[in-house]
Amino acid sequence: MSKLTKFLLALGALVIVGGGIFLMTWDIPAPSAEVTKTLSNDRFPS
């Protein structure tokens, strides 16, 4: 394999591993907006 191919494979592996580590350590904030939805009584059987 050529040096360029090895470099690109190593770079791709580094990006994938780095992205995985980033997603595992990122503290994603919970949604802060309140959701209110009114359901009509017609949708539920009596």
C-alpha positions as CSV (number, residue, x, y, z in Angstrom):
1,M,0.0,0.0,0.0
2,S,1.2,3.5,-0.7
3,K,2.0,6.0,2.0
4,L,-1.0,8.1,1.0
5,T,-3.4,5.2,1.4
6,K,-2.0,4.4,4.8
7,F,-2.2,8.0,5.9
8,L,-5.8,8.3,4.7
9,L,-6.8,5.1,6.5
10,A,-5.1,6.3,9.7
11,L,-6.7,9.7,9.4
12,G,-10.1,8.1,8.9
13,A,-9.7,5.8,11.9
14,L,-8.6,8.8,14.0
15,V,-11.7,10.8,13.0
16,I,-14.0,7.9,13.8
17,V,-12.4,7.2,17.2
18,G,-12.3,10.9,18.1
19,G,-15.9,11.3,17.1
20,G,-16.9,8.3,19.3
21,I,-15.0,9.7,22.3
22,F,-16.6,13.1,21.8
23,L,-20.1,11.7,21.7
24,M,-19.4,9.5,24.8
25,T,-18.1,12.5,26.9
26,W,-20.5,15.3,25.6
27,D,-23.0,16.3,28.2
28,I,-26.0,16.9,26.0
29,P,-28.4,19.3,27.6
30,A,-32.0,18.1,28.2
31,P,-34.8,20.0,26.3
32,S,-35.8,23.0,28.4
33,A,-39.0,24.0,26.6
34,E,-42.3,22.8,28.2
35,V,-44.5,20.9,25.8
36,T,-48.3,21.0,26.3
37,K,-50.8,19.2,24.0
38,T,-54.5,18.8,24.6
39,L,-56.0,15.6,23.4
40,S,-59.7,15.5,22.5
41,N,-62.0,13.0,24.3
42,D,-63.2,11.7,20.9
43,R,-59.9,9.7,20.4
44,F,-60.5,7.5,23.5
45,P,-63.2,4.9,23.7
46,S,-65.7,5.1,26.6
